[in-house]
Amino acid sequence: MLRTVFLSVVFGWVGVSAQDSAKSFDPPPALLRMYEARAALETGIVDVGFEDFRGNQRKFDNRTYRFAGNDEIFEGRGDEDGVVWRDTAGNPTDYADEIAFALRKDGELWIHREFDWGAQIKPDGSHLIVADARTFGLMYGFSHAQLDKMRWKDSVRQPSARKYSETIENGLHVVTAESDVGRIRWWIDPRRGWSPVRCALYVDGALFSESRSVLKQYDGVWYPEAVQYWVKGHKDGREPNVRITTKHAEFNHPEHPREFTPEDVAIVPRVTAIHKYDRKGVRVNSGGYVPGVGYEPVTKDYAYAKQMQEVLARQARAKAAAASTATGGAAETPRNAGAATRRSTSLRKFDSEWEAYTRAFIARYELDKTQTQKAWTICHECQTRGATYLASVKGRIERAEKRLAAARKSAEPQRIPEARQIEGVLAGLRKPIGVIFEKQLKPRLDKLPTRAQRARAEQARTGKPERP
C-alpha cells in the first residue's frame, strides 16, 4: 500500500506540459525555498522506524534524531523486540535495553551507551552514526551530512559546479542541476511548504538513485511522513534499500534546547570516563567532561587513584555493615537511597506542586477572574508538557532506578562508577521538568499581574510600597 502511495505521489507529473527556464549557475528560487524551509527548523525531535535492506537481509531499528542549530543527536532505541544491543550470535546482551547515543558537536562525535560509565570521542566522519533529520528526502540518497554542508555539494567530486534549469509540471517545480557527477533533479511542491516529493540522480543519462517522500504536517511544518531511498545497485532499483517512517516529529518548541552538551547523551560531568581517539582509531588520551570546559584529559594515575579511593570506601562500608549485622545491629542503608526515592516521588507529583504554585501566585497578586483563568490555562499547558515528557522517559527512569538499586547493594568495586553514572543519568532525566517550571510556567505567570497588583503584593510582603 505504501509503495502505491509513493508511486501515485511522485509520478503524477508524467505527460504534463512544462514551462522551460534558461539554464543558470545560480540556484533557482524553488530550490532556495526548499532549503530555506528546512533551515527554518532550528530545533527538533524526530522519532522514526529505520529499515535498511542489504542483499536479502532487513535490519530494522527505532531511532530518535534530535537537532539544535548545528548540533545533532542520534538515539538508537532498539528493534521490534526493543533490543538495542545483541551479541554476534544475535542474542540480547546484559545491557540490551540501554539506548545507544551519539552527539555530533564542533566536529566531534561523542559516543556513549546509556548507563555505561565509559564513553568515546571520535572525529566527525570517522563513524557514520549521526544524521541531520532536516535532510531527509532532500537528496537522492540517505546522507549523514549536515544540512548546511550538503546544500550545494556533490558527494562524488568536490567542488562540482552545477548548471540549473527549472520547469513547472502539474503544479510541481522541477529543478534540474547538471554537473560533472551527473544530473540531479528535484520535484518540489510549493503547496506543501516547498518540500520535495522526489529527488533523483542520473548518471550517463540513466536513473542511478532516488528518494521518494510522502508529506505530512507536523507543528504546521510539511515534513516527510515516509521516505524511501532507491539505488540501482540494490535489486536493480526495483525495491528500496532504505525506508524511513516518521512516528513523531516536533519542531521549534520553546522548551527545546538551543544547543546540546554531552550531558544530553547521558555523559555525566566528572564521572563518565572518556577515551579520545584520532582518525586512525588510536587512543590519544583519556579524561572526562567538565561543564563550561568540555573534554578535559586527566592522567592515568589520577583517575586510578580516585577510583581506588572509592573502592576502599565501599569495601569499608560493606565491612562495617557486615559487622553491625553480626552483632544484631541494623544493616547500613545504601548511601542516598532514601534521597533517590524522595526525588522520584517528587518528580511524579510535579503537577500538584505546580498547581500549588499557581494557586499561591493567584492569591499573592489577587488576580481577577480573567487573569485567574489565564493562569490556570498556563499551568495546565505546562502540566501537559511535563506529563508528555515524563511518559516519554518513564521506561528509562524505571530501568535506571532498578539498575541503581542493584549497583548500590553490590559490594563489587566495579559497580561504584556504574552507580555514579546512573545517578547522573537520573539527574539528567529529571532536569527537563525543572526547565519547564523555570522557563515556561514561572515567566508566563509573571506577565499576568498589573503594575498596581505588583505594588500591593510587594507592600504586603515587606510592609513598604514597591519602588517606581
Order of alpha helices (4+ residues) and beta strands (2+ residues): alpha-alpha-beta-beta-beta-beta-beta-beta-alpha-beta-beta-beta-beta-beta-beta-beta-beta-beta-beta-alpha-alpha-alpha-alpha-alpha-alpha-alpha
